[in-house]
Amino acid sequence: MIHLGTQYYRPPFPNDRYWEEDIQHMAESGLNTIQLWVVWAWVEAKPSTYRFDDYDRLVAIAERNGLEVVLSTIAAIHPYWIHREVPGSEMVDNFGHKVISSNRGECHYGLTPGGCIDHPGVWDRMRDFLTSVVTRYRDAPNLMGWDAWNELRWNVQADGLVCYCPYTLNRFRHWLDAKYGGLDGLNAAWQRRYQAWDEVRPGKAPDRPYTEMMAFEDFITWRSVQHAYDRYDHMKALDPDHPITVHGGQPTVLHGSDRYPIATALHRGNDWDFAENIDGVGCSSFPLWGGSEMDRAEFVNRIDFVASARSGKRLWLSELQGGRSNIGFDVAQSVDPESQQRWVWTGLSAGADSILFWCWRDEVFGRESTGFGLAGKDGLADARLAAMRRTGDVLAKYGDLLENYEPDDAEVGVFFSPQSYYLYWAQEGAAQKPLAGIKGYTRALVRQTVPYRIVEENHLDQLEGLKLLILPRTVVMDDEVAEVLAAFVRGGGKLFCESEVGSFGSNGLYRYPEDRFFAELTGVEEVGRRMLEVDRVRFDWEGRRYELPAHQWQTPMVWRGGATETQHLLTSAEVGAGEILFCGTYLGDAYFARGANEGFETFVMDLVKSAGVALPVRVVAPQAHSTTFTHVRVGRSGDHTLIFVFASSPEERVELAFPAGRLDNNVVDLLSDHEISVIGGDEGEARAVLGPTDWGISILKG
């Protein structure tokens, strides 16, 4: 079953006088699921006394109206008694100051950040709360599942880097001990002479210094994952029958935007690690958040980033924007039904099986007051709910078909290196540059309808089936990772590397150009950093000249033993049956910063073609322009091909071409139930023309 629902209760709002009417209205609007926040501070206001009367009523009302329930265990909002009952449990910041917890900015009752999760007394109390919730509702007939960790928040309102308390420092040192096999192993890896573990300290701030700061960032990521595992393992032991997921405020890849002094890069964990043990992953998305609106390509990438990590597990859009995102005393853009349905169907096209809106009613507390209501008072609620009823009808009619759908496997990968994020953050207090590099290449791929997946450096089994792997700003790489990538190339794959690939190890130490793995493998060396005199570079490749935007510097390359005056900004080396292509500058983030660039997109498409990538569909018309493009995703459900088409506007007509054998007969649009003719084209292609459509969306079954 595809779950389409909405978050409703962040206690004590909405007021109970609205409950019956609201939940009935949800069911009439095509929704089949309701999500409730079960807040630790609210439920256990008095130690060891649990009050569930409000949740009991809400679950019962939902059942009467045919709605399933997702319960979010909000254990990151601690009771006011936490430090009284668990003395010494306060977090400590990087300057040794005890963190003073306070009321949560957007939640009515409870402390944030509360006690440190490394303090055993805090975990004991939190575990008791989780036990009380799961045992009370695990047998509810309309329980759909659990969201064990909402947006993965553990350090909100800490006001600085945390945690540096004795419990966390002890755990950090034990983590290093296990990772390096003792102090001698650590000294060898870091080239230090530590004599005792109490001499080993985490990094304090960016540039203080790379090695310890990167290690502490890595540890904080690992620690968040372990805490998610702890919650999951405990809840799963109590309720093995319902799915338990976690979701982030954004996909892991986007946490390169986390800035000093509030948080380290990837401080909320790693989606790829979550998916190893947990039943599903997801993220929140507010595409029309006032002042930072996403365009269509950025939203597609956001969903692709988290979908790449799921590894066969469930994919949830756990907080999708319901109504306008009013913050404070601003008035944000209203959410129109066409945009909202694009978000819904984009998620479904990526393989999501649950889409939950934030939220049903406009909020009434704090800075979020008057915002986010799917049924809120922004002037478009009736139109949104009418559109939602239509989508709900389609899901009811074609639910099995959509539930069994999986997108086609990608043959293009974009490399994501947490260690490179850690290094950039250790220098600049944010990892915006490698993040922008990933955004650049993935944006170009989406605009050109090329399926891709993110390949995370610790999950290289995801290389299977790829023909091309792009490495944006991958300045950190240990030999173990490089060996796997070299094997990928020897087997026939193509790598495209940007400047200074592997110039640092995960120990934060710089390698001279001649000492880098790929230089020793191929004989191609960089001559060193040179000023980028203009913001564009020119080079020739495979008989074609390119002039592309570039950033930061250039690092021309020479061949070992060749003439040093013969330098190349782009060169390639054959390795086994494959090829490594070296680019001596940064193209991806330059393209992302400056907007659509046809030359860069042409270059990316030439890379794709040179790797022999087979595309499942080609957009014949209209061609992508600077601000518009047609996005298409293709997949299978049983014996059927499903094609999700997102035009630039409802009025637009789109012509698609499919490779020979993919479509043999006419197709049906699930949204309109209209049959669309499929005709023969060049070289055995099948072609279809569609549009105009109500929302600019077509869901084709072939």
Secondary structure, 3 states (H helix, E strand, C coil): CCEEEEEEEECCECCHHHHHHHHHHHHHCCCCEEEEEEEHHHHCCECCECCCHHHHHHHHHHHHCCCEEEEEEECCCECCCHHHHCCCCECEECCCCECCCEECCCCCCCEECCECCCCHHHHHHHHHHHHHHHHHHCCCCCEEEEEEEEECCCCCCCCCCECCCHHHHHHHHHHHHHHHCCHHHHHHHHCCCCCCHHHCCCCCCCCCCHHHHHHHHHHHHHHHHHHHHHHHHHHHHHCCCCCEEEEECCCHHHHHHCCCCCCCCCCCCCHHHHHHHCCEEEEEECCCECCCCCCHHHHHHHHHHHHHHCCCCEEEEEEEECCCECCCCCCCCCCCHHHHHHHHHHHHHCCCCEEEEECCCCCCCHHHCCCCCCCCCCCCHHHHHHHHHHHHHHHHHHHHHHHCEEECCCCEEEEECHHHHHHHHHHHCCCHHHHHHHHHHHHHHHHCCCCEEEEECCCHHHHCCCCEEEECCCCECCHHHHHHHHHHHHCCCEEEECCCCCCECCCCCECCHHHCHHHHHHCEEECCCEECCCCEEEEEECCEEEEEECECEECCEEECCCCCCCCECEEEEEECCEEEEEECCECHHHHHHHCCCHHHHHHHHHHHHHCCCCCCCEEEECCCCCCCCCEEEEEEECCEEEEEEECCCCCCCEEEEECCCCCCCCEEECCCCCEECEEECHHHCEEEEECCCCCCEEEEEC
